[in-house]
Amino acid sequence: MTEMINRLRSLPLQRAAVIGSGVMGAGIAAQLANAGFEVSLLDQAPNELTDQEKQQGKKLQDASVRNKLAAASLERLSKAKPAHLYDTDFIRRITPGNLADAGPALAEADWIIEAVVERLDIKKEVLGWIDKWRKEGALVSTNTSGLSVADMQEGRSEDFKKHFAAAHFFNPPRYMKLVELVPTSHTSKEALAALSAICTERLGKGVVIAKDTPNFIANRIGAHGMLVTLAATEQFKLTVEEADALTGPALGRPKSATYRMLDLIGLDTLLHVIDNVRERSGDEEERQLFTKPAVLEQLVAEGRLGEKSGAGFYRKQKDKNGKSKIEAVRWGTLNYEPSQSVQSPIIDAAKAAKGTAAKTKAILKTDSASPYAQFVWTILKATWLYSAKQVGIIADSIVDIDRAMKWGFNWELGPFELWDAVGLRQTAERMRQEGEQLPEWVEEWLAAGHESFYKQDEEKRFYVHSGQYVKEVQERDVISLAALKASGKTVLATAGASLIDIGDDVVCLEFHSANNAIGSDVLSAIRQAVPEVEQNWRGLVLANEGRNFCVGANLVLLLMEAQNGDWDEVEDIIRFFQSSMLRLKRMGRPLVAAPHRMTLGGGVEACLPADQIILSPETYFGLVETGVGLIPAGGGSKEAALLAAGRAEAARDALSGLNLQPHLNKVFETLAMGKASVSGHDAKKLGLLREQDRVIMRQDARIAEAKRAVLELDRCGYTPAREERFAVAGREGKAVLKLAVHSMLLSGAISEYDAHIGSKLAHVLAGGNVRSGTEVSEQYMLDLECEAFLSLCGERKTQERISHMLTFGKPLRN
């Protein structure tokens, strides 16, 4: 396997073909393009011209006509929100085509993906056509979500069968980690390993191996869970809002919970999944479990399919004032009533608990007689028992089932992990008392004296398989900070951050404050970590495993001090932040930052001092302080000006000399508009990254990659950054920036207060009122930052913006 991964890495950009340009086909093509593949996106050629095409004098033989279905799909792809492409330029890697003319393109493809309508007869026809054109050894996969993979390959050549499997991507392919690979008895080990390596290494996905059973792993467990929740909602007479309040973050699951997720998926889609399992299952008990609920059938019959039809279990309506309101179905009548917020001591207890295990225990133990607690117990019990019965049927291991639910449904813990967390033995005893029959292998495992399905031993995890603990094979290049801390690798710890030994004399500074926001606790940890790293380690990685890397600075304390008028305290906060970032930048050992997901404001300012930044593709990177009426003042404005100066210096030539303005205009626009990138690649376009900063496809490998970068910097003989003096645009450059602000104000694009903030930012980025080209120190720029920040903190409208952000989680434009 290692040799194959290395071989795949050394290959030039490979060619792929995707057949079917619908939502899934286009999404898969986009992810292939994101990974550097040259992609042919193919669909049917039309049989006749439209009236408009006839008027335009077009012919059926014209490429624009023959390729129009795939071309239209690319057009939709380019405008999709959320974006399917990491960079809009990547769409050039996708070529639209049609099946009738695409034989030569197929013959060149290294991987051909069939993503046509979910009908076995049509899929078999398309696969037969692929078999005719594909080159020997080319990989072929189907994106079926649950049809028989073995039935699809019937009648195909032996070489086709050896290189064929299902590769079931979850929607949307860019954002969902899971790919279920489903081999047949003919699929060669080499082909399966190649598909797995491509999906993980090239596409950044998480792969599980599923068996060729109805709906594979995630959709089967997920659909069962939804059916159980529907039944329990009715049994305990809960509203859909109450059920969602109990089956979302309270159980470590997405905010969409159950009924909102059903609306997103489509109620008709769930009925299709239910039918597929019931019709193909050979287990009569399971067939009964997958009986179609009457409420689903009625809603679908009435055209209430969920979000795609505008109504499902929820719907959005406009009131007489034009204001949107959410309504929810009421059980029994299926009429809509205004959606109600759910308040309960049980839900409050879950919110107060930290971590999925603690939240679930809080629900079950706060008031075990409550319908809420009984509801949650009922659905968890059913999910655990069903998942346990499926071991060996839908997947060989509990690990594949747990990973499928975490990667495909965004559960924090898989069913077996959560069962362990709540207490395997206690819950098993309760199930017996309630007359439930546990699967034989679970009873044997408990009888042998085991207390859990998993066990942790230093940095390794083991799981039950065939009656014994076996070592879990971790994803390659994944460093688990949680496992390292559990095994005693913490070097330093404060309330806001920990310094963790990640091996090879490298440590990682992990934020773990609320929302990973940077406050005095995190800054104090930085001040302690720097001398420790300088004295005892080869270098430092800045990373964490939170939902987001860092959402910014802690605004609560800042607002309190500003409202109290304690300006000395506010200045102390700013200066402490600035000096901590400067201490990181001057550290005598290499520093590499590895941000992920939301990396905003202070999170960006923590990354910019690093010698290198390694981003995951899903990194939303931006200095967004203007949204709360401020400017970046933890070194962010200074670093932005420094970036502009560096680019101007690199572009200098003998004729034009140093031209700062265009580079300064770029970073000014980014900061003034509070722009954040929509991907790691997009951060480069915003002008916030340097040449040495890069994006890797696998988010989970970012810490390992950052560690390698630290070691390489150390190996090459690291020289710490020194105090820099750099040229600024001065008053002339500031005038240009302020003119742009004034133009935006006149056009109505920004408010008067936005313009006020923009003018302050222009003053700082341009270096104040010095002459253009004057060289200034970093401390001089930090002083300008601090002065402007303090000034804005004293403004009522800034305080209103901060308060609004803290209360509602979104910016106020006042």
Phi, psi and omega in degrees: 000316180299318179298321181292320178299315180296323179293318180297322180295328185275349181289151172293172179306126185272160178261140179225158175228134177243125182254117186112113186254026176287195185303311183287316180301314180295320179296319177294317178301320179296318180292325175297318177295320176304326183272001176098003177288148165269121193241134168261119178258116192242144174213184183290150171271139182291154180267345181208161180276151171281165178300320180296319179295324178296317179297328180279356178078021180279161179237157179300334182280349182293137180300323181296333177277312185294330183257012193293329181294313179292322180295320177295324177296320177295323178298316177294323181298320183293338183254358187296142173226126359294154187294141175273336182260141175293328182218131183301333179294339183293345180295340178294343179280353182251126180249122179285147179203188179224158187295325184295328185253003193264009180307310180299323179295321177295321182295338179266347188284139175273336180217125180245126183244121176269125181221047181270185184304149186279067175226128187299319183296319180291318179299318180296322179296316180294319180294327175295320178294321177298317181300329180292325189255333188298151175277156181299133179090352179291138178285142176229134177222155174249144179263028178302146178262003178170003176288163181291119180288325179296320180294327182295326187274357182303132177085000182271165181292162181296320180294322176300309183300322180295332186250018185246139174199167170276138170233092188271103176279146175264150189264134358278141186302330179294318192264336182268131186283331192285135162230121176268119175264129183234101179278164170255180178292343180267341185297127180285153178299323181295318180293319179295319178295322179294316178299317180297317181294318179297315182296321182278309187284315185272320185261351178073026184263167172254127186254134167237148178263118182251159175270159185281071181235164184305123175065011172058229188258293192296313181293331180289311177295317182296316179296318177300316180298322178292319178297317179298319181293320176302313181295319182290327177300316179289319182300316184262010174056046177266157170277165178295329178294320179295317178299318179293324179296334183263344184244016176257233180304335178299335177249016180074031180240169184298162179299334179294344174050235184255301188284324174294323177294320178300320177296322179291317181292318186110122183295327177293327178295318178297319178300322178297317178298316180300313179300318184297316179293313184298318184286330185259347182283140176264004183258114184297323179298319179292323179300324178290323178299326183261040171282138183290125178293139181299323182296322178293315182299319182293315180298318180293319179299330180271005178081012179267086189264355185116208186301323184293338178254358179091353180203142176207240172286335173236160170210152178255129181235159173259134175277183185296342178265005180082009181271136181289142175220148180260133176242155181230149178293142173256129182302145179095292181278332187061022171277161179263141173225158179307133180296137184250139173288152186250124178240133180194144175302328180293315179292322176299319179295321178294318180296324182286334181285151182252122179095151184299317181300313181294322179296315181295316178298322180298319179296316186286334188252342184299315177206088188296342179274350182292143174303329179295312180295320180294322177299310181296317179300318182299315182285325178293314180303313181296319180294317180296314182294317180295317180298318180295323179291337183273352178297127184089347180257306180262340179202157181282334188227157175292334179297315180296324178292314179297315180296321180299319181286327178287318184275331184264331181240004177061034172285142176293321178232141174288170184302320181285326176295318180290323177301314175302315186295324179282330179125099186299308186294315182297316182291325178297319179295319178297320178298317179299316179299332180269008175086010179279150177252117179281148175304147186303321184292329178290316178299318179296322180295317178292320180297333178282000175095008181278148183250354184201160177282330180244156168215147182253133178228104186053242183265002183252149175241143179239154179220159181286133176206121180054042173081013178210162176280131174235153182289132176285130177278113182281157172299143182297141175064030177253119175255119180264111178294323180299317180293321179296318178295320180296333181265013173085027182266010178285128181266314177222150178214135172231180180296332186253345185200160177226148174254121190238134175286115181253015174097157178059033178063032175240140177241159179239130174267116184250122172284141171213034172284175178300123183059016183056027177289146183270118175229194183298329179295317178291316181297321177296322178296322177298315182296328176283325186289321186302307179296327177297315180293316182299325185273329194231358188223161180280339180173180188228137171252137176251108184198165173205176181246021177291171177302320176232153179297307179189126182271002177129193179281159177285108185275344186297308181296319180300315180296317180301313182294321180294317180294331177277352180073022180271079188287332175296321180291320177298315179297321178299320179298313181297312182297323179295318178297310182301313184291329177293318178294322179292326178295322176297316183295326182269001183305141184281006177233156181295144179233128176233128179263142181228074182284162177211155179047222187292116177229093193236150173052245180301334176295319175294318181297332176285333181276325187298332175290348185292152175291333178207145175244127177246112186257147167280160179302322180270064174242123183251096200250122179188146173270096193251021187299332180300335178296338176247023174077021183233181170237159176300125184225014173260028185101356184292316179295317178300315181293325177296317177295323179294320176298315179298317180296320179296320179290322177296319179296319180293331181268358182299141172223171187296330184277310186269341182069207183273120180239093185286329196304309183299325180287323177291320179303320182296309182290328178297314179300317180299313183285317183296324180272000179061038184286139171238145182291153175266001176192171175298321179297322182292334178300328177294319180295332180283352177082019184260359181242163180251175182301323185282347180280145185211166181247136174246152185289323187266107180301320185288350179262004188294324181290318178296320180292321178294322177297317178299320180295321176300313182296323179292318177298320179292319181298325183280000180087082189288135173242119183294155179295140178254167176305128182252140168249137185214159184281144176238163183281341175065199187296327178295315178294322179298320180300321178296316180295319181291329176296320178296319178299314182297321179296320179293323178296314181297327181280352181084009182286334180225162178273171178298324180286327172302318180295323178298314178296317180300322178294320177297316180296318179302317179301317182288309184298327180280352179086023176080215189258020178284170177291149177301135180091355178297136176270131182234166178269163176296322181295323176302316180292323177296323178296320177297317177305308185299315181298314180294320180298313179299318180300315181291325178301330181280353182276135180301319184291327175294315179298324176295319180295317179297313181299319180295318179297316180294327183277315188248350178073018177213156186289153174252130175257092182253000000 
